[in-house]
Amino acid sequence: MIVFSRYPEPGVTKTRMIPALGAERAAGLQESLTKRTLAVASEYRSGHSCDLEVRFAGGDSTRMRNAFGTDKEYRSQQGASLGERLIDAFAVAFNEGATRVVVIGSDCPEMDPTILDEAMRALSHADVVLGPAIDGGYYLIGLNANQPGLFQEIDWGGENVFRQTARKAIQLRCKVHCLQTLSDVDYPEDLVVCRHCLDPIDGVLPLTREGLLSVIVPTLNEERCIEQTLSRIVGHPNVEVIVADGGSKDATIEISRRMGAAVVPANPGRGRQMNAGAALASGDALLFLHADTQLPELFHQHLRTTLEQGAVAGAFSLRIDDDRWGLRWIEHGVNFRSRFLGRPYGDQGLFVSARRFFEIGGFPNWPLMEDVELCRRLRKQGTISLVEAAVTTSARRWLRLGILKTTLINQLCIAGFGLGIPPDTLHRWYRSRR
């Protein structure tokens, strides 16, 4: 069993987390994830005849032993690319007499000993075992014989690493066994899985505070409306406001900070941004609010009452800030669907307990339909209630293209999603229509 990891040096490790966490906390995250992975590997080793080795980058063997214990072998990674480093690790292990070798990354907090057991057992009848990651890579690869060709001509770091490796294995006439798909933790939005799998440690992840509501607002160039939205919620007792920004080039970030909101930089895409904001929230309840939507008076009390009455989640009724009669019909349709079908959308201020949100894995990291998918999973657990009090959302998206055309585009997206069209494809089509 070989664990690939890095020495947790601030500013060098988990650099893609630094904008959201800072250098020290990003290094702390690396250390925490590595410790958890090694604990899982050690638990597996305790019941099996298995050597445990750590292949590390950065630091040295002494510092790695001081950080992660002396009960395992430490060797530095050799090679420029990940492919070269894997080739070297497998070659050394097989040359030293190993008959089955499994390499795992240290960025998968969902890993457990049963997965390692399945991987090792599968190598008795399969040549290659792969554990696919949601981001398109893999968190585990196992071999029962050295296969250096498996790691050549792979676009390392891209979203097709798993697919290319599986295709390469077939070309080499290897029998492949695939494990369940799990999450790697590489970007701020991935921290959602850590909130479910890891205890808050060393200040890396926030502690949940009972009675605190976290309002997460995804933004991208929203300087025209963000101040009005934040002015209604910043400063409320027992409410924290987190702006999850996807790379605004205007004054959105400056206005948000001046208003008193915390700003979390995130990869663009509403699902990713809301996950990143939620992962760094301290509230025991989470409310996701679009940047052009204003909450009603007493929103905090409405939310608490709804959750305390047993709903798994909730949303507010919808009001659109324009007097055109066509928009009144849209409001009626949205509120009818939400009340009787339990299908609110993101512009209605979705809210849920933090515990439940993290347990179901948060939003999918999609640019579109992330709210539909979240509500689909929530409805399997209970009722999504509609609050009579209404949020007020901007009419801008209906007025830009016209009420009828905007409604038709929205319904076509819903239908396409129901037919299995990937959200990324729908998003490209949606943007081209707008």
Secondary structure as GFF3:
##gff-version 3
##sequence-region A 1 434
A	DSSP	beta_strand	2	6	.	.	.	ID=ss1
A	DSSP	three_ten_helix	15	17	.	.	.	ID=ss2
A	DSSP	alpha_helix	18	21	.	.	.	ID=ss3
A	DSSP	alpha_helix	23	46	.	.	.	ID=ss4
A	DSSP	beta_strand	53	57	.	.	.	ID=ss5
A	DSSP	alpha_helix	61	68	.	.	.	ID=ss6
A	DSSP	beta_strand	73	76	.	.	.	ID=ss7
A	DSSP	alpha_helix	82	95	.	.	.	ID=ss8
A	DSSP	beta_strand	101	105	.	.	.	ID=ss9
A	DSSP	alpha_helix	113	122	.	.	.	ID=ss10
A	DSSP	beta_strand	128	132	.	.	.	ID=ss11
A	DSSP	beta_strand	138	143	.	.	.	ID=ss12
A	DSSP	three_ten_helix	148	151	.	.	.	ID=ss13
A	DSSP	alpha_helix	161	171	.	.	.	ID=ss14
A	DSSP	beta_strand	176	178	.	.	.	ID=ss15
A	DSSP	three_ten_helix	188	190	.	.	.	ID=ss16
A	DSSP	alpha_helix	191	197	.	.	.	ID=ss17
A	DSSP	beta_strand	209	219	.	.	.	ID=ss18
A	DSSP	alpha_helix	226	231	.	.	.	ID=ss19
A	DSSP	beta_strand	239	245	.	.	.	ID=ss20
A	DSSP	alpha_helix	252	259	.	.	.	ID=ss21
A	DSSP	beta_strand	262	265	.	.	.	ID=ss22
A	DSSP	alpha_helix	270	279	.	.	.	ID=ss23
A	DSSP	beta_strand	283	288	.	.	.	ID=ss24
A	DSSP	beta_strand	293	294	.	.	.	ID=ss25
A	DSSP	alpha_helix	299	308	.	.	.	ID=ss26
A	DSSP	beta_strand	313	320	.	.	.	ID=ss27
A	DSSP	alpha_helix	325	341	.	.	.	ID=ss28
A	DSSP	three_ten_helix	346	348	.	.	.	ID=ss29
A	DSSP	beta_strand	350	353	.	.	.	ID=ss30
A	DSSP	alpha_helix	354	359	.	.	.	ID=ss31
A	DSSP	alpha_helix	370	379	.	.	.	ID=ss32
A	DSSP	beta_strand	384	393	.	.	.	ID=ss33
A	DSSP	alpha_helix	396	401	.	.	.	ID=ss34
A	DSSP	alpha_helix	403	418	.	.	.	ID=ss35
A	DSSP	alpha_helix	423	433	.	.	.	ID=ss36
###
